[in-house]
Amino acid sequence: MYKREKKRYWQTFICVAATIIFGVTAGGNSYAASTGITSDNIKEMEGQIDAAQQEKKDLQNSLTDLKRIKEELEKSKSDLTDYVRELDGNLADIEQKIEELKQLITDKEAEIEQTTKDLQEAQEKEQAQYEAMKVRIQFMYERGDTFYLEMLLSAESFGEFLNKADYIEQITAYDRKMLDEYALNSQMVQLYKEELEAEKEILDEAKAAVVAEEEALEALIDEKQNQIVAFQTDISNKEAAIKEYEADIAEQNEIIAALEKAVIEERARLLAESQTVITYDGGMFKWPCPAWKKLSDDYGDRMHPTLGVMKFHNGIDLAAASGSDILAAYDGQVVAASYSASMGNYVMIDHGNELFTIYMHASALYVNKGDIVVKGQKIAAVGSTGRSTGPHLHFGVRLNGSYVSPWNYLSQ
């Protein structure tokens, strides 16, 4: 009986010793519990890298097809009004695309900054893990392969032997966990590097796309200018061009007069109900286009640049880069923020006492009908929509139903 128990003791001893020494334990990988990174995190990061690569391809494929647009515009050249409307629609699409690309650039720069921080943290952790493992390996090397066996053989009882065996197994499981942890973190470092590279490629692609879209925008504006000038300077179209110009101005005046009438009627209604109405206090206007480069056309009678006849110009034209800010000249209420083939995108503001300002040919509008605006507030962006041959702000002032010189109110 004693011999059988002794034999069973040594069989158990040998099995446990082999398990501990050769690492055949069931300690498992507890890396996820200690660091939060798992194989799922790795897969998620790989998916993000694949998505970034697809985003780059989508950017390359989304550039404006200028050739196709010009071919489609050819169909509407016989009617200048239709041509202008269609081209302005294309300009609006490109402007929107440029804004989206600029937002993408801003977002991507923020993502790159965050990924750079994540990469740095992962690299610091990887280095710390490496240093810790070196210390552990050095200890094992100095103590030799028989360290665990000697510890077990020093047990004076089977209970002490089992306690030491359990302790050794915990140490071995910890060593394995540290190794798995180091391997996963090293893989994560590599993935962060790949993601950072992919994000930088998208950023570069987005910046290149903005340049390409801005070039497409300028090309369409040039095309529009050429077509309008060609139409108006063609001798055979001369009389028709003059009539069409006059019809455009008449259409503008009709739209504006209708808006003024509606405002006057609304003011009368409010006064009848003893409600507050907007009144002009006589102050000087804010210069409406801070980024203007030159006065391309002044107020008053002048020789029309393409028609070659004397015509009245009802405002001042301030040449500026597309997208430049257009500001409200004075406090008031927006009575129109709309589009017409002649004025393009335009804003009209009521300042009270039948004084109105009008801002034409904008590329984008930032206010809506009914909005209350203050002097100097950004209300639109310079563009070349409507009957325009280049990016500029046409700024007009109306008093008591007629255009008056803006210079009577402006101060730079």
C-alpha positions as CSV (number, residue, x, y, z in Angstrom):
1,M,0.0,0.0,0.0
2,Y,2.8,2.4,0.9
3,K,4.7,1.6,-2.4
4,R,1.5,2.3,-4.4
5,E,1.0,5.8,-2.8
6,K,4.7,6.6,-3.3
7,K,4.5,5.6,-6.9
8,R,1.4,7.8,-7.4
9,Y,3.2,10.7,-5.7
10,W,6.1,10.6,-8.1
11,Q,3.8,10.1,-11.1
12,T,1.9,13.3,-10.1
13,F,5.2,15.0,-9.4
14,I,6.6,14.2,-12.9
15,C,3.4,15.2,-14.7
16,V,3.1,18.6,-12.9
17,A,6.9,19.2,-13.3
18,A,6.7,18.6,-17.0
19,T,3.7,20.8,-17.3
20,I,5.4,23.7,-15.5
21,I,8.8,23.4,-17.1
22,F,7.7,22.9,-20.7
23,G,4.9,25.4,-20.5
24,V,2.0,22.9,-21.3
25,T,-0.5,24.7,-19.0
26,A,-4.0,26.0,-19.6
27,G,-3.3,29.5,-18.3
28,G,-4.8,31.0,-21.5
29,N,-4.4,34.5,-22.9
30,S,-5.5,37.2,-20.5
31,Y,-4.1,40.1,-22.6
32,A,-7.5,41.4,-23.4
33,A,-8.4,41.8,-19.7
34,S,-5.1,43.7,-19.0
35,T,-4.9,46.0,-22.0
36,G,-8.3,46.0,-23.8
37,I,-6.7,45.0,-27.1
38,T,-8.0,41.8,-28.7
39,S,-8.0,40.1,-32.0
40,D,-11.3,41.9,-32.7
41,N,-9.4,45.2,-32.3
42,I,-6.9,44.1,-34.8
43,K,-9.6,43.2,-37.3
44,E,-11.4,46.5,-36.7
45,M,-8.1,48.4,-37.4
46,E,-7.6,46.3,-40.6
47,G,-11.1,47.2,-41.7
48,Q,-10.4,50.9,-41.1
49,I,-7.3,50.7,-43.3
50,D,-9.3,48.9,-46.1
51,A,-12.0,51.6,-45.8
52,A,-9.3,54.3,-46.1
53,Q,-8.0,52.8,-49.2
54,Q,-11.5,52.7,-50.7
55,E,-12.0,56.3,-49.6
56,K,-8.9,57.3,-51.6
57,K,-10.2,55.5,-54.7
58,D,-13.6,57.2,-54.3
59,L,-11.9,60.6,-54.2
60,Q,-10.0,59.9,-57.4
61,N,-13.2,58.8,-59.1
62,S,-15.4,61.7,-57.9
63,L,-13.6,64.6,-59.7
64,T,-15.7,66.8,-61.9
65,D,-15.9,65.6,-65.5
66,L,-15.3,68.9,-67.2
67,K,-15.4,67.5,-70.7
68,R,-18.8,65.9,-70.1
69,I,-20.2,69.1,-68.6
70,K,-19.0,71.2,-71.6
71,E,-20.5,68.7,-74.0
72,E,-23.9,68.9,-72.3
73,L,-23.7,72.7,-72.2
74,E,-23.3,72.7,-76.0
75,K,-26.9,71.7,-76.3
76,S,-28.1,74.9,-74.6
77,K,-25.9,77.4,-76.3
78,S,-28.6,78.5,-78.7
79,D,-30.5,80.1,-75.7
80,L,-28.2,82.2,-73.5
81,T,-30.6,82.2,-70.6
82,D,-30.9,78.4,-70.5
83,Y,-27.1,78.2,-71.0
84,V,-26.5,80.4,-68.0
85,R,-28.9,78.6,-65.8
86,E,-27.4,75.2,-66.6
87,L,-23.9,76.4,-66.2
88,D,-24.7,78.0,-62.8
89,G,-26.1,74.7,-61.7
90,N,-22.8,73.1,-62.5
91,L,-20.9,75.9,-60.7
92,A,-23.0,75.3,-57.6
93,D,-22.2,71.6,-57.6
94,I,-18.5,72.2,-57.9
95,E,-18.6,74.9,-55.1
96,Q,-20.4,72.4,-52.9
97,K,-17.8,69.7,-53.7
98,I,-15.0,72.1,-52.9
99,E,-16.6,72.9,-49.5
100,E,-17.0,69.1,-48.8
101,L,-13.4,68.5,-49.7
102,K,-12.2,71.3,-47.5
103,Q,-14.2,69.8,-44.6
104,L,-12.7,66.4,-45.4
105,I,-9.2,67.9,-45.2
106,T,-10.0,69.4,-41.8
107,D,-11.4,66.1,-40.5
108,K,-8.5,64.1,-41.9
109,E,-5.9,66.4,-40.3
110,A,-7.6,65.8,-37.0
111,E,-7.7,62.1,-37.5
112,I,-4.0,62.1,-38.4
113,E,-3.2,64.0,-35.2
114,Q,-5.1,61.4,-33.2
115,T,-3.6,58.4,-35.0
116,T,-0.1,59.9,-34.4
117,K,-0.8,60.1,-30.7
118,D,-2.2,56.5,-30.7
119,L,0.9,55.3,-32.5
120,Q,3.2,57.0,-30.1
121,E,1.4,55.5,-27.1
122,A,1.5,52.1,-28.6
123,Q,5.2,52.4,-29.4
124,E,6.0,53.5,-25.8
125,K,4.1,50.6,-24.5
126,E,5.8,48.2,-26.9
127,Q,9.2,49.5,-25.7
128,A,8.2,49.1,-22.0
129,Q,7.0,45.6,-22.6
130,Y,10.3,44.8,-24.4
131,E,12.4,46.1,-21.6
132,A,10.3,44.1,-19.0
133,M,10.7,40.9,-21.1
134,K,14.5,41.4,-21.3
135,V,14.7,41.6,-17.6
136,R,12.6,38.4,-17.2
137,I,14.7,36.5,-19.9
138,Q,17.9,37.6,-18.2
139,F,16.7,36.3,-14.9
140,M,15.7,32.9,-16.4
141,Y,19.1,32.7,-18.1
142,E,21.0,33.4,-15.0
143,R,19.0,30.9,-12.8
144,G,19.2,28.2,-15.5
145,D,16.7,25.7,-16.8
146,T,16.7,23.6,-13.6
147,F,15.4,26.5,-11.4
148,Y,11.8,25.3,-11.3
149,L,12.8,21.6,-10.9
150,E,15.0,22.5,-7.9
151,M,12.1,24.4,-6.4
152,L,9.8,21.4,-6.7
153,L,12.4,19.0,-5.4
154,S,12.9,21.1,-2.3
155,A,9.3,20.5,-1.3
156,E,9.2,18.6,2.1
157,S,5.7,17.4,1.6
158,F,3.2,16.7,-1.1
159,G,1.1,19.7,-0.1
160,E,4.1,22.0,-0.3
161,F,5.0,20.5,-3.6
162,L,1.5,21.2,-5.0
163,N,1.6,24.8,-3.7
164,K,5.0,25.4,-5.3
165,A,3.7,23.8,-8.5
166,D,0.7,26.1,-8.5
167,Y,3.0,29.1,-7.9
168,I,5.3,28.1,-10.8
169,E,2.3,27.6,-13.1
170,Q,1.1,31.1,-12.3
171,I,4.5,32.5,-13.2
172,T,4.6,30.6,-16.4
173,A,1.1,31.7,-17.4
174,Y,2.1,35.3,-16.6
175,D,5.2,34.9,-18.9
176,R,3.0,33.6,-21.7
177,K,0.6,36.4,-21.2
178,M,3.3,39.0,-21.4
179,L,4.6,37.4,-24.6
180,D,1.1,37.4,-26.2
181,E,0.6,41.0,-25.0
182,Y,3.9,42.1,-26.6
183,A,3.0,40.3,-29.9
184,L,-0.5,41.9,-30.1
185,N,0.8,45.3,-29.3
186,S,3.6,45.0,-31.9
187,Q,0.9,44.1,-34.5
188,M,-1.1,47.1,-33.4
189,V,1.9,49.4,-33.8
190,Q,2.3,48.2,-37.4
191,L,-1.4,48.7,-38.1
192,Y,-1.3,52.2,-36.7
193,K,1.6,53.0,-39.0
194,E,-0.4,51.6,-42.0
195,E,-3.5,53.6,-41.0
196,L,-1.4,56.8,-40.6
197,E,0.0,56.3,-44.0
198,A,-3.4,55.6,-45.5
199,E,-4.8,58.8,-43.8
200,K,-1.9,60.9,-45.2
201,E,-2.6,59.6,-48.7
202,I,-6.3,60.6,-48.4
203,L,-5.3,64.0,-47.1
204,D,-2.9,64.5,-50.1
205,E,-5.6,63.2,-52.5
206,A,-8.2,65.6,-51.0
207,K,-5.8,68.6,-51.3
208,A,-5.1,67.6,-55.0
209,A,-8.9,67.2,-55.5
210,V,-9.5,70.8,-54.2
211,V,-7.0,72.2,-56.7
212,A,-8.5,70.2,-59.5
213,E,-12.1,71.3,-58.6
214,E,-11.0,74.9,-58.3
215,E,-9.4,74.7,-61.8
216,A,-12.6,73.2,-63.1
217,L,-14.6,76.0,-61.5
218,E,-12.3,78.7,-63.1
219,A,-12.5,76.8,-66.5
220,L,-16.3,76.9,-66.4
221,I,-16.4,80.6,-65.4
222,D,-14.0,81.4,-68.3
223,E,-16.2,79.3,-70.7
224,K,-19.3,81.3,-69.5
225,Q,-17.5,84.6,-70.0
226,N,-16.4,83.6,-73.5
227,Q,-19.9,82.6,-74.5
228,I,-21.6,85.7,-73.1
229,V,-19.0,88.0,-74.8
230,A,-19.2,86.1,-78.0
231,F,-22.9,86.3,-78.1
232,Q,-23.0,90.0,-77.3
233,T,-20.3,91.1,-79.6
234,D,-21.5,89.1,-82.6
235,I,-22.7,91.7,-85.2
236,S,-25.5,89.5,-86.3
237,N,-26.7,89.2,-82.6
238,K,-26.1,92.9,-81.8
239,E,-29.7,94.1,-81.8
240,A,-31.0,90.9,-80.2
241,A,-28.2,91.1,-77.6
242,I,-29.1,94.7,-76.7
243,K,-32.8,93.8,-76.4
244,E,-32.0,90.8,-74.3
245,Y,-29.8,92.9,-72.0
246,E,-32.6,95.4,-71.6
247,A,-35.1,92.5,-70.9
248,D,-32.8,91.2,-68.2
249,I,-32.6,94.6,-66.5
250,A,-36.4,94.9,-66.8
251,E,-36.8,91.4,-65.2
252,Q,-34.4,92.4,-62.4
253,N,-36.4,95.6,-61.8
254,E,-39.7,93.7,-61.8
255,I,-38.5,91.2,-59.3
256,I,-37.0,93.9,-57.0
257,A,-40.0,96.2,-57.3
258,A,-42.3,93.3,-56.4
259,L,-40.2,92.7,-53.3
260,E,-40.2,96.3,-52.3
261,K,-43.9,96.5,-52.7
262,A,-44.4,93.5,-50.4
263,V,-42.1,95.0,-47.8
264,I,-44.0,98.4,-47.9
265,E,-47.3,96.6,-47.6
266,E,-46.0,94.6,-44.6
267,R,-44.7,97.7,-43.0
268,A,-48.1,99.4,-43.4
269,R,-49.8,96.4,-41.8
270,L,-47.4,96.4,-38.8
271,L,-47.8,100.2,-38.3
272,A,-51.6,99.8,-38.4
273,E,-51.2,97.2,-35.6
274,S,-48.8,99.5,-33.7
275,Q,-45.9,97.0,-34.1
276,T,-42.2,97.9,-34.4
277,V,-40.8,98.3,-38.0
278,I,-37.3,98.7,-39.2
279,T,-36.1,102.2,-39.6
280,Y,-32.9,103.6,-41.1
281,D,-31.0,105.8,-38.8
282,G,-28.8,107.5,-41.4
283,G,-25.5,105.7,-40.6
284,M,-22.8,105.0,-43.3
285,F,-22.7,101.6,-44.8
286,K,-20.0,98.9,-44.3
287,W,-17.9,98.1,-47.3
288,P,-19.6,95.0,-48.6
289,C,-16.6,93.2,-50.2
290,P,-13.5,93.3,-48.0
291,A,-11.4,91.2,-50.4
292,W,-12.2,93.3,-53.5
293,K,-9.3,93.8,-56.0
294,K,-10.6,96.6,-58.1
295,L,-13.7,98.5,-59.2
296,S,-14.5,96.7,-62.4
297,D,-17.5,98.9,-63.2
298,D,-18.9,102.0,-61.6
299,Y,-22.4,103.4,-61.1
300,G,-24.0,105.5,-63.8
301,D,-24.1,105.8,-67.6
302,R,-21.2,104.1,-69.2
303,M,-20.2,102.3,-72.4
304,H,-21.2,98.7,-72.0
305,P,-18.0,96.6,-72.2
306,T,-19.3,94.1,-74.7
307,L,-22.5,95.6,-76.3
308,G,-20.6,98.8,-77.3
309,V,-23.5,101.1,-76.5
310,M,-24.2,103.6,-73.7
311,K,-26.2,101.9,-70.9
312,F,-27.0,102.8,-67.3
313,H,-25.2,100.6,-64.7
314,N,-27.3,100.5,-61.6
315,G,-24.6,99.6,-59.1
316,I,-20.9,99.1,-58.6
317,D,-19.0,96.0,-59.5
318,L,-16.3,94.9,-57.1
319,A,-14.0,92.2,-58.6
320,A,-12.8,89.6,-56.1
321,A,-11.8,86.0,-55.9
322,S,-14.6,83.4,-55.9
323,G,-15.6,82.5,-52.4
324,S,-14.6,85.9,-50.9
325,D,-16.9,87.2,-48.2
326,I,-19.9,89.4,-49.0
327,L,-21.0,91.4,-46.0
328,A,-24.3,93.1,-45.1
329,A,-23.8,96.8,-45.6
330,Y,-26.1,97.8,-42.8
331,D,-28.5,96.4,-40.2
332,G,-31.8,95.1,-41.7
333,Q,-34.0,92.2,-42.7
334,V,-33.4,89.9,-45.6
335,V,-36.4,90.2,-48.0
336,A,-34.9,87.9,-50.7
337,A,-32.1,85.2,-50.9
338,S,-32.8,83.6,-54.2
339,Y,-31.6,83.0,-57.8
340,S,-32.5,84.4,-61.2
341,A,-30.8,83.8,-64.5
342,S,-29.9,87.5,-64.7
343,M,-28.8,88.3,-61.1
344,G,-27.6,84.8,-60.3
345,N,-27.6,84.1,-56.6
346,Y,-28.7,87.3,-54.9
347,V,-29.6,88.8,-51.6
348,M,-31.8,91.9,-51.0
349,I,-31.9,93.6,-47.6
350,D,-34.5,96.0,-46.2
351,H,-32.9,98.7,-44.0
352,G,-36.1,100.7,-43.4
353,N,-37.5,103.9,-44.8
354,E,-37.7,102.3,-48.3
355,L,-33.9,101.9,-48.4
356,F,-32.7,98.6,-49.8
357,T,-29.3,97.0,-50.7
358,I,-28.9,94.3,-53.3
359,Y,-25.9,91.9,-53.7
360,M,-25.7,89.9,-57.0
361,H,-23.8,87.0,-58.7
362,A,-22.9,85.2,-55.4
363,S,-21.5,81.7,-55.5
364,A,-23.2,80.8,-52.2
365,L,-25.9,82.3,-49.9
366,Y,-25.6,82.2,-46.1
367,V,-28.9,83.8,-45.2
368,N,-32.6,83.2,-45.8
369,K,-35.6,85.3,-46.4
370,G,-36.8,86.8,-43.1
371,D,-33.4,86.7,-41.4
372,I,-32.4,89.7,-39.4
373,V,-28.8,90.7,-40.2
374,V,-26.4,93.2,-38.7
375,K,-23.9,95.5,-40.3
376,G,-20.8,93.6,-41.4
377,Q,-22.4,90.1,-41.1
378,K,-21.3,87.6,-43.7
379,I,-24.3,87.0,-45.9
380,A,-22.9,85.4,-49.1
381,A,-19.8,84.5,-51.1
382,V,-18.5,86.2,-54.3
383,G,-19.1,84.3,-57.5
384,S,-20.0,84.6,-61.1
385,T,-23.6,83.3,-61.3
386,G,-26.2,84.8,-63.6
387,R,-25.2,87.2,-66.4
388,S,-21.7,87.6,-65.1
389,T,-18.4,87.4,-67.0
390,G,-16.1,86.9,-64.0
391,P,-16.2,86.7,-60.2
392,H,-17.4,89.9,-58.7
393,L,-20.0,91.5,-56.4
394,H,-22.6,93.7,-58.1
395,F,-23.7,96.0,-55.2
396,G,-26.8,98.2,-55.7
397,V,-28.7,100.6,-53.5
398,R,-32.4,101.5,-54.0
399,L,-34.3,104.4,-52.3
400,N,-38.0,105.0,-52.8
401,G,-38.2,102.5,-55.7
402,S,-35.2,103.7,-57.7
403,Y,-31.5,103.0,-57.9
404,V,-29.2,105.6,-56.3
405,S,-25.5,105.9,-56.2
406,P,-23.9,103.5,-53.6
407,W,-21.2,106.1,-53.0
408,N,-23.7,108.3,-51.1
409,Y,-23.8,105.6,-48.4
410,L,-20.5,103.8,-48.5
411,S,-17.4,104.2,-46.3
412,Q,-14.5,101.8,-46.6
